[in-house]
């Protein structure tokens, strides 16, 4: 196995990663308020991952690419930062 895989990413996509991180954060807070700790923890992890992706895309123009992702930007295709 090789090292981490990265792909080039358009820096203009960074706000979309922040939007996803915000969605996961809100889900984490809601789940924690209901005592649903598994969902809260999972949402926290996804929030952190998307926050790190936003930094990597914004400052370096790179995005970690998992082997199972089919598109260049994974699940962000077609998502805008305006909603």
N, C-alpha and C positions, 0 to 999 in steps of 0.2 A: 504494500500500500504506500502511496505517496503522501506528500504533505497536504495541507489544507488546499482546497480548490476555491478559486475565486473567479469571478467573471466581471467584465467591465459593466458598469451601471451608469446611467445618465444621472448626473448630480441633481437634476431637477426632480428626481423621484424621492429625494430625502424627505420632503414633507409627507409623502404617502406612508413612509415607514413610521413617522411620528404619529400620524393619524391611527395607524394600526396599533401602535404601542398605547395610545390613549384609549382606544376601544378595549384593549386587554386590561388596562389599568382600571377602567370603570367596571368591567366585569369582575375583576378581582375584589374591588371594594364592595360591590353588591353581593358577591358570593360570601365574602367574609362576614358581612352583616347578617346573613342568613345562617351562618355557621357551617356553610358548605366548604370545608377546608380543602378538599381535593381539587375542586374547581378553582378556588382562590389561589392555591399554590401553582396550579397549571397555568392560570392566567398571568400570574406574576412572572413565571419563567418566560412565557411568550412576550410579555411586555418588555422584559430585559433584552431578549433576543432582537426584537424589532428596534429598540432604542440603540443597541450596538450597531445594527445594520444601518440605521439612519446616520450615525457618525461615520461609519466606513464609506458609505455612499457619498455623503456630503463633502468630507475632507479628502478622500482618496479616490473616489470614482470606482470603488470596488465593492462587490457584494459576495459574501460567501455563498457557494453553490453546493447544495446537497445533491448526491447522485440521483435521487429520485425526482428532482425537479425537472419538468419537461420544458419549460420556457426559459428564456433568458432572464426574466425577472420573476420567475415563479408565479405566485398567486397575486402579484401586484399588477399584472397586465390589465389595462383598461381602467385602473383605479386612479382617480385624480385626487389631489390634495384638497379640493373644494367640496368633496362629498360624493 
